[in-house]
Amino acid sequence: MEYKQNNKILVVVPTYNNESTILNIAVQINKKKLDILIVNDGSTDSTKALLESSGYNHLNLKENSGKGSAIKAGAKYAEANCYTHIVTIDADMQHSVADLNKFVTEIDKYPDSIIVGCRNFNSNDIPNSSKFGRKFSNFWIKIASGEKLSDSQSGFRAYPSKYFTKLKTKYNRYNFEMEILVRASWAGIPIREIDIEVNYSPETIKASHFKPFWDNFRISVTFTNLVTRNFLPIPHKKLHGQTGSEKFKEYISSPIKTFKELIHEKTKPSELAFASFVGIFFGTLPFVATHSIVILFAATRLKLNRIMALSVSNICMPPIVPAVCVEVGYFVLHGEFLTNITIQTIGYQFLDRVGDYLLGTVIVAPILGIIIAAVVYIASIVIYFFKKNKCN
């Protein structure tokens, strides 16, 4: 295996009680002519003794602190020894060492990117819990960062050392691997994916130390904190790319015109629909005089098309949508619609109408958002279909 001279790669293998597999994977990595560091995360079996007698480069942590802690220890070692990148691979033999070739090639092409191995889940041997866990994690990665990934739980990854230690992470177990992707996205670090193979056999499943209940609970808590942080009006520190505010061109006042332009740019229907939902949802809620700011903020955080979100929000301008919200709120409270529009009901009972409006927005915002998103999605699918046929 050869790699560019300016890239010095260290393969980091975090391990905990993997006495039956650790030397096997070390031998295979050694054949690739790549430097290896095995980080023993306080194993209680014979792992420590095996490593000390094997001669492989390794670190022994005093106690089991979690996979994240082991990877962080490996990253500190890499930085101290001038490695430009670390590649993490699990010690349970679920990953194919042969795929290291793909990582080395991808590092050469994209040295500033985090590279995540997307596991092939087409086999019947893949546990349903793993399939669900991956979809669950991918969904919340999208909500927390706007990053669309196919396999955010894969432990086979490459990290640029110059960024790794600058990403301030809080968690040290399996949830670390989701957290660092979100924080990397916030920092502007590109995240790329490559296809890899995975081996789910009884032996590798037994060698894994993932605890479905507790680790999924920790992951849920992690995402709750990350999503909350993402929507706080506090800028994220940039480590890569633009360090100032991103350039934003003036959005088009006509939603239909904007929609046609975005279709021409081949924006995906699902992305247009999601942006439309955000625009309508926040455009309906009672953010008086600040709707555009809130929509811009939400769309930016979710990495959605801000032009689409802002443009479609014009539908929510007075008087129609606010009037609908008042009627819906009034109906919920009184069991009938407000049909008597007089100085009494609108003027003297103004505060009551404000209450009706606030209640109505909470109900109308998600419903109207889903309706408009569905219309945008179907319309874009139809337009793409006719454009494709026309080109053919």
C-alpha positions as CSV (number, residue, x, y, z in Angstrom):
1,M,0.0,0.0,0.0
2,E,1.4,3.4,-1.0
3,Y,0.1,6.8,-0.2
4,K,1.2,10.4,-0.8
5,Q,4.3,11.5,1.0
6,N,2.5,14.4,2.6
7,N,-0.1,12.1,4.2
8,K,1.0,10.1,7.2
9,I,-1.7,7.7,8.2
10,L,-2.2,5.9,11.5
11,V,-4.7,3.1,11.8
12,V,-6.3,3.3,15.3
13,V,-8.0,0.2,16.7
14,P,-10.0,0.8,19.9
15,T,-10.5,-2.5,21.7
16,Y,-12.2,-3.8,24.8
17,N,-12.1,-7.5,25.6
18,N,-11.4,-8.6,22.0
19,E,-8.9,-11.3,22.9
20,S,-10.2,-13.6,20.1
21,T,-9.9,-11.1,17.3
22,I,-7.4,-8.3,18.1
23,L,-4.2,-10.0,16.9
24,N,-6.0,-11.3,13.7
25,I,-6.9,-7.7,12.7
26,A,-3.5,-6.4,13.7
27,V,-1.8,-8.9,11.4
28,Q,-4.1,-8.0,8.5
29,I,-3.5,-4.2,9.0
30,N,0.3,-4.8,9.2
31,K,0.2,-6.4,5.7
32,K,-1.1,-3.1,4.4
33,K,2.2,-1.4,5.3
34,L,0.3,1.1,7.4
35,D,1.2,2.2,10.9
36,I,-1.1,0.8,13.6
37,L,-1.9,1.8,17.2
38,I,-4.1,-0.5,19.2
39,V,-5.8,1.3,22.1
40,N,-6.8,-1.1,24.9
41,D,-9.7,0.5,26.7
42,G,-9.2,-1.2,30.1
43,S,-9.8,-4.8,28.9
44,T,-10.4,-7.3,31.7
45,D,-9.6,-10.4,29.6
46,S,-6.1,-11.4,28.2
47,T,-6.1,-8.5,25.6
48,K,-3.4,-6.6,27.5
49,A,-1.1,-9.6,27.9
50,L,-1.5,-10.4,24.2
51,L,-0.6,-6.9,23.0
52,E,2.4,-6.7,25.3
53,S,3.8,-10.0,24.0
54,S,2.9,-9.3,20.3
55,G,5.2,-6.3,19.8
56,Y,2.4,-4.2,18.1
57,N,2.3,-0.5,19.0
58,H,-0.4,0.0,21.6
59,L,-1.7,2.1,24.5
60,N,-3.2,0.7,27.7
61,L,-5.9,2.8,29.3
62,K,-6.3,2.2,33.0
63,E,-10.0,1.6,33.0
64,N,-12.8,1.1,30.5
65,S,-14.0,4.6,29.6
66,G,-15.7,3.9,26.3
67,K,-14.9,3.7,22.6
68,G,-14.9,7.5,22.2
69,S,-12.2,7.8,24.9
70,A,-10.0,5.2,23.2
71,I,-10.3,7.0,19.8
72,K,-9.5,10.3,21.4
73,A,-6.4,8.8,23.0
74,G,-5.4,7.5,19.6
75,A,-5.9,10.9,18.0
76,K,-3.7,12.6,20.7
77,Y,-1.0,10.1,20.0
78,A,-1.3,10.7,16.2
79,E,-1.0,14.5,16.7
80,A,2.0,14.2,19.0
81,N,3.7,11.9,16.4
82,C,2.9,14.1,13.4
83,Y,0.4,11.9,11.7
84,T,-1.8,13.8,9.3
85,H,-4.7,11.3,9.5
86,I,-6.1,8.6,11.6
87,V,-8.3,5.8,10.3
88,T,-10.4,4.0,13.0
89,I,-11.5,0.4,12.5
90,D,-13.4,-1.8,15.0
91,A,-11.6,-4.7,16.6
92,D,-14.5,-7.2,16.3
93,M,-13.7,-8.1,12.7
94,Q,-17.0,-6.7,11.4
95,H,-15.0,-4.5,9.0
96,S,-13.0,-5.7,6.1
97,V,-9.3,-4.6,6.4
98,A,-9.2,-4.8,2.6
99,D,-11.3,-1.6,2.5
100,L,-8.3,0.3,4.0
101,N,-7.2,0.7,0.4
102,K,-10.3,2.8,-0.3
103,F,-9.7,5.0,2.6
104,V,-6.1,5.7,1.6
105,T,-7.2,6.6,-1.9
106,E,-9.9,8.9,-0.6
107,I,-7.6,10.6,1.8
108,D,-5.2,11.4,-1.1
109,K,-8.1,13.0,-3.0
110,Y,-9.8,14.8,-0.1
111,P,-7.3,15.3,2.7
112,D,-9.5,17.9,4.6
113,S,-12.5,15.6,4.7
114,I,-13.8,13.2,7.3
115,I,-14.5,9.9,5.4
116,V,-17.1,7.5,6.7
117,G,-17.4,3.9,5.5
118,C,-21.0,3.2,4.5
119,R,-21.6,-0.5,5.4
120,N,-23.4,-2.7,2.9
121,F,-26.6,-3.7,4.6
122,N,-28.1,-5.7,1.7
123,S,-27.3,-9.0,3.3
124,N,-29.9,-11.1,5.1
125,D,-27.4,-11.5,8.0
126,I,-27.8,-7.9,9.1
127,P,-29.7,-7.7,12.4
128,N,-32.9,-5.6,12.3
129,S,-31.7,-3.7,15.4
130,S,-28.6,-2.5,13.4
131,K,-30.8,-1.4,10.4
132,F,-33.1,0.5,12.7
133,G,-30.3,2.1,14.6
134,R,-28.6,3.4,11.5
135,K,-31.9,4.9,10.2
136,F,-32.6,6.5,13.6
137,S,-29.1,8.0,13.8
138,N,-29.1,9.2,10.2
139,F,-32.5,11.0,10.8
140,W,-31.2,12.9,13.9
141,I,-27.9,13.7,12.3
142,K,-29.9,15.5,9.5
143,I,-32.0,17.4,12.1
144,A,-29.0,18.3,14.3
145,S,-26.7,19.4,11.5
146,G,-28.4,19.3,8.1
147,E,-25.9,16.6,7.0
148,K,-27.4,13.8,5.0
149,L,-25.5,10.6,5.7
150,S,-26.2,7.0,4.8
151,D,-24.4,5.4,7.7
152,S,-23.6,7.7,10.6
153,Q,-23.0,4.7,13.0
154,S,-20.2,3.2,11.1
155,G,-17.0,3.0,13.1
156,F,-14.7,2.6,10.0
157,R,-13.6,6.2,9.4
158,A,-10.8,8.6,8.5
159,Y,-10.2,11.9,10.3
160,P,-7.7,14.7,9.5
161,S,-5.6,15.0,12.7
162,K,-5.5,18.8,12.4
163,Y,-9.2,19.0,13.0
164,F,-9.9,16.1,15.3
165,T,-8.5,17.6,18.5
166,K,-10.0,21.0,17.8
167,L,-13.5,19.6,17.7
168,K,-14.6,19.9,21.3
169,T,-16.6,16.7,22.1
170,K,-18.4,15.9,25.3
171,Y,-19.2,12.2,25.0
172,N,-16.9,9.2,25.3
173,R,-18.8,6.1,24.4
174,Y,-20.6,5.0,21.2
175,N,-22.4,8.3,21.1
176,F,-19.1,10.0,20.5
177,E,-19.1,8.8,16.9
178,M,-22.5,10.6,16.2
179,E,-21.4,13.7,18.1
180,I,-18.2,14.3,16.2
181,L,-20.0,14.1,12.9
182,V,-22.5,16.8,14.0
183,R,-19.8,19.0,15.4
184,A,-17.6,18.5,12.3
185,S,-20.5,19.6,10.1
186,W,-21.1,22.7,12.3
187,A,-17.4,23.5,11.9
188,G,-17.6,23.3,8.1
189,I,-15.5,20.2,7.7
190,P,-16.6,18.2,4.7
191,I,-17.9,14.7,5.4
192,R,-17.7,12.1,2.6
193,E,-18.8,8.5,2.4
194,I,-17.4,5.4,0.7
195,D,-18.9,2.0,0.3
196,I,-17.5,-0.8,2.5
197,E,-18.3,-4.4,3.3
198,V,-19.4,-5.6,6.7
199,N,-19.3,-9.1,8.3
200,Y,-22.2,-9.9,10.7
201,S,-21.5,-13.4,11.8
202,P,-22.3,-15.0,15.2
203,E,-18.6,-14.5,16.1
204,T,-18.4,-10.8,15.3
205,I,-21.8,-10.0,16.9
206,K,-20.5,-11.8,20.1
207,A,-17.3,-9.7,19.9
208,S,-19.2,-6.4,19.8
209,H,-19.8,-4.6,23.1
210,F,-22.7,-2.4,21.9
211,K,-25.5,-2.5,24.5
212,P,-28.7,-1.9,22.7
213,F,-30.7,-0.3,25.5
214,W,-28.0,1.8,27.3
215,D,-26.1,2.9,24.2
216,N,-29.3,3.8,22.3
217,F,-30.4,5.7,25.4
218,R,-27.1,7.6,25.5
219,I,-27.4,8.3,21.8
220,S,-30.9,9.7,22.3
221,V,-29.7,12.0,25.0
222,T,-26.8,13.1,22.8
223,F,-29.0,14.0,19.9
224,T,-31.4,15.9,22.2
225,N,-28.5,18.1,23.4
226,L,-27.1,18.5,19.9
227,V,-30.4,19.5,18.3
228,T,-31.1,22.0,21.2
229,R,-27.6,23.5,20.7
230,N,-28.1,23.7,16.9
231,F,-31.1,25.9,17.3
232,L,-29.6,28.3,19.8
233,P,-28.8,31.7,18.2
234,I,-25.1,31.2,18.8
235,P,-22.7,30.9,15.8
236,H,-20.7,27.7,15.4
237,K,-17.0,28.0,15.2
238,K,-15.7,27.3,11.7
239,L,-12.6,25.2,11.3
240,H,-12.8,24.8,7.5
241,G,-14.1,26.8,4.6
242,Q,-15.8,30.2,5.0
243,T,-15.2,31.7,8.4
244,G,-17.5,34.7,8.0
245,S,-21.2,34.7,7.3
246,E,-22.2,32.9,4.2
247,K,-23.1,34.9,1.2
248,F,-26.8,35.1,0.6
249,K,-28.3,36.5,-2.6
250,E,-31.6,38.3,-2.4
251,Y,-34.5,35.9,-2.6
252,I,-37.2,36.2,-5.2
253,S,-40.6,37.6,-4.1
254,S,-42.6,35.2,-6.2
255,P,-42.7,31.6,-4.9
256,I,-43.6,30.2,-8.3
257,K,-40.7,32.0,-10.1
258,T,-38.3,30.8,-7.4
259,F,-39.7,27.3,-7.7
260,K,-39.0,27.2,-11.4
261,E,-35.5,28.5,-11.0
262,L,-34.7,25.9,-8.3
263,I,-36.1,23.1,-10.6
264,H,-33.8,24.4,-13.3
265,E,-30.9,24.0,-10.9
266,K,-32.0,20.4,-10.4
267,T,-32.6,20.7,-6.6
268,K,-34.0,17.4,-5.4
269,P,-37.8,17.3,-4.8
270,S,-37.4,16.1,-1.2
271,E,-35.1,19.1,-0.5
272,L,-37.6,21.6,-2.0
273,A,-40.4,20.0,0.0
274,F,-38.4,20.1,3.3
275,A,-37.5,23.8,2.7
276,S,-41.1,24.6,1.9
277,F,-42.3,23.0,5.1
278,V,-39.8,25.0,7.2
279,G,-40.8,28.2,5.4
280,I,-44.5,27.7,5.9
281,F,-44.2,26.3,9.5
282,F,-42.2,29.2,10.8
283,G,-44.0,31.7,8.6
284,T,-47.3,30.7,10.2
285,L,-46.1,30.8,13.8
286,P,-46.4,34.2,15.6
287,F,-42.8,35.5,15.2
288,V,-44.0,39.0,14.7
289,A,-41.7,41.1,12.5
290,T,-39.0,38.4,12.7
291,H,-40.3,35.6,10.4
292,S,-37.5,36.1,7.8
293,I,-34.8,36.0,10.5
294,V,-36.2,32.8,12.1
295,I,-36.7,31.1,8.7
296,L,-33.2,32.0,7.6
297,F,-31.7,30.7,10.8
298,A,-33.7,27.4,10.7
299,A,-32.9,26.8,7.0
300,T,-29.2,27.6,7.5
301,R,-29.0,25.2,10.5
302,L,-30.7,22.4,8.5
303,K,-28.7,23.2,5.4
304,L,-31.8,23.7,3.3
305,N,-32.4,26.0,0.4
306,R,-33.0,29.4,2.1
307,I,-34.3,31.0,-1.1
308,M,-37.1,28.4,-1.3
309,A,-37.9,28.6,2.4
310,L,-38.1,32.4,2.4
311,S,-40.0,32.7,-0.9
312,V,-42.7,30.2,0.0
313,S,-43.2,31.8,3.4
314,N,-44.9,34.7,1.5
315,I,-48.0,32.6,1.4
316,C,-48.3,33.2,5.1
317,M,-48.5,36.9,4.9
318,P,-51.8,38.6,6.1
319,P,-54.6,38.5,5.8
320,I,-55.5,34.9,4.7
321,V,-53.3,32.7,6.8
322,P,-53.6,34.8,10.0
323,A,-57.4,34.9,9.6
324,V,-57.5,31.1,9.2
325,C,-55.5,30.8,12.4
326,V,-57.9,33.0,14.3
327,E,-60.9,30.9,13.0
328,V,-59.2,27.6,13.9
329,G,-58.3,28.9,17.4
330,Y,-61.9,30.2,17.9
331,F,-63.4,26.9,16.7
332,V,-61.2,24.9,19.1
333,L,-62.2,27.1,22.1
334,H,-65.9,27.6,21.2
335,G,-66.9,24.8,19.0
336,E,-68.0,27.1,16.2
337,F,-66.4,29.5,13.7
338,L,-66.3,33.2,14.2
339,T,-68.8,34.6,11.7
340,N,-69.9,37.8,13.5
341,I,-67.1,40.2,12.4
342,T,-67.9,43.4,14.2
343,I,-66.2,46.2,16.2
344,Q,-67.2,44.2,19.3
345,T,-65.6,40.9,18.2
346,I,-62.5,42.4,16.6
347,G,-62.0,45.6,18.5
348,Y,-63.2,45.3,22.0
349,Q,-62.4,41.6,22.2
350,F,-59.0,42.1,20.6
351,L,-57.1,40.2,23.4
352,D,-59.4,37.2,22.9
353,R,-58.7,37.2,19.2
354,V,-54.9,37.3,20.0
355,G,-55.5,34.1,22.1
356,D,-57.5,32.5,19.2
357,Y,-54.6,33.4,16.8
358,L,-51.8,32.0,19.0
359,L,-53.7,28.8,19.5
360,G,-54.6,28.6,15.8
361,T,-51.0,29.0,14.6
362,V,-49.8,26.0,16.6
363,I,-52.5,23.9,14.9
364,V,-52.3,25.4,11.4
365,A,-48.5,25.7,11.1
366,P,-47.6,21.9,10.8
367,I,-50.8,21.0,8.9
368,L,-50.3,23.8,6.3
369,G,-46.6,23.0,6.2
370,I,-47.2,19.4,5.3
371,I,-49.8,20.3,2.7
372,I,-47.6,22.8,0.9
373,A,-44.6,20.5,1.1
374,A,-46.6,17.7,-0.4
375,V,-47.8,20.0,-3.2
376,V,-44.2,21.2,-3.9
377,Y,-42.9,17.6,-3.9
378,I,-45.5,16.3,-6.3
379,A,-45.2,19.4,-8.6
380,S,-41.4,19.0,-8.7
381,I,-41.7,15.3,-9.5
382,V,-44.1,16.1,-12.4
383,I,-41.9,18.9,-13.7
384,Y,-38.8,16.7,-13.6
385,F,-40.6,13.9,-15.4
386,F,-41.7,16.1,-18.3
387,K,-38.3,17.8,-18.5
388,K,-36.6,14.4,-18.7
389,N,-39.0,13.2,-21.4
390,K,-38.5,16.4,-23.3
391,C,-34.7,16.0,-23.2
392,N,-35.0,12.5,-24.5
